[in-house]
Amino acid sequence: MTEEDKRLLKTFEGKLQNLIYLFGEQKKEIAMLRQLLVAKEAEIVRLEESRKELESKYANLKAARIISINDNELRDTKKRLADLVREVDKCIALLNE
């Protein structure tokens, strides 16, 4: 083996070692990215559940507001009817005199 062959072999070995090192670094990065992906997917699931829960609470609040509006309207209507009944009673009392 000539000196040129030995030099080329050393260069090749150095490049191969560098390639193996870079391969190892890429494997580490891929593993880290997979862990990050799993964490993000778990966070997405958690946020989706939270969103559904908040939508449910919002729907309940909307329904409660509609009911409370109807209760207020019902109270107002009862008050107006009571006032009308009192007014009619006064008129009947005046007619009976």
C-alpha positions in Angstrom: 0.0 0.0 0.0 1.5 3.3 -1.0 1.6 6.5 1.0 -1.1 7.9 -1.2 -3.4 4.9 -0.5 -2.7 5.3 3.3 -3.5 9.0 3.1 -6.7 8.3 1.2 -7.6 5.5 3.7 -7.1 7.9 6.6 -9.2 10.6 4.9 -11.9 8.0 4.3 -11.8 6.8 7.9 -12.0 10.4 9.2 -15.0 11.1 6.9 -16.6 7.9 7.9 -16.2 8.6 11.6 -17.6 12.1 11.0 -20.6 10.6 9.2 -21.2 8.1 12.0 -21.0 10.9 14.5 -23.5 13.0 12.5 -25.8 9.9 12.2 -25.8 9.5 16.0 -26.6 13.2 16.4 -29.5 12.9 14.0 -30.8 9.9 15.9 -30.7 11.9 19.1 -32.5 14.8 17.5 -35.1 12.5 16.0 -35.7 10.9 19.4 -36.0 14.4 21.0 -38.5 15.5 18.3 -40.6 12.3 18.8 -40.8 13.1 22.5 -41.8 16.6 21.7 -44.4 15.4 19.3 -45.9 13.0 21.8 -46.0 15.9 24.4 -47.7 18.2 21.9 -50.2 15.6 20.9 -51.0 15.1 24.6 -51.4 18.8 25.0 -53.7 18.9 22.0 -55.9 16.2 23.5 -56.0 18.1 26.8 -56.9 21.4 25.1 -59.5 19.7 23.0 -61.1 18.3 26.1 -60.9 21.7 27.8 -62.6 23.3 24.7 -65.4 20.7 24.8 -65.9 21.3 28.5 -66.0 25.1 28.0 -68.4 24.7 25.1 -70.7 22.7 27.3 -70.5 25.3 30.1 -71.2 28.0 27.6 -74.3 26.2 26.3 -75.5 25.8 29.9 -75.0 29.5 30.6 -76.9 30.4 27.5 -79.8 28.2 28.5 -79.7 29.6 32.1 -79.8 33.1 30.6 -82.8 32.3 28.4 -84.6 30.8 31.4 -83.8 33.8 33.6 -85.0 36.2 30.9 -88.2 34.2 30.7 -88.6 34.3 34.5 -88.1 38.1 34.5 -90.7 38.4 31.8 -93.0 36.1 33.7 -92.7 38.3 36.9 -93.3 41.5 34.9 -96.4 39.9 33.3 -97.7 38.8 36.7 -97.2 42.2 38.1 -99.0 43.9 35.2 -101.9 41.4 35.6 -102.1 42.1 39.3 -102.1 45.8 38.7 -104.9 45.4 36.1 -106.9 43.2 38.5 -106.5 45.9 41.2 -107.6 48.5 38.7 -110.7 46.5 37.8 -111.5 45.9 41.5 -111.4 49.7 42.1 -113.7 50.2 39.1 -116.1 47.6 40.4 -116.0 49.1 43.8 -116.8 52.6 42.3 -119.7 51.1 40.4 -121.1 49.5 43.5 -121.2 52.8 45.4 
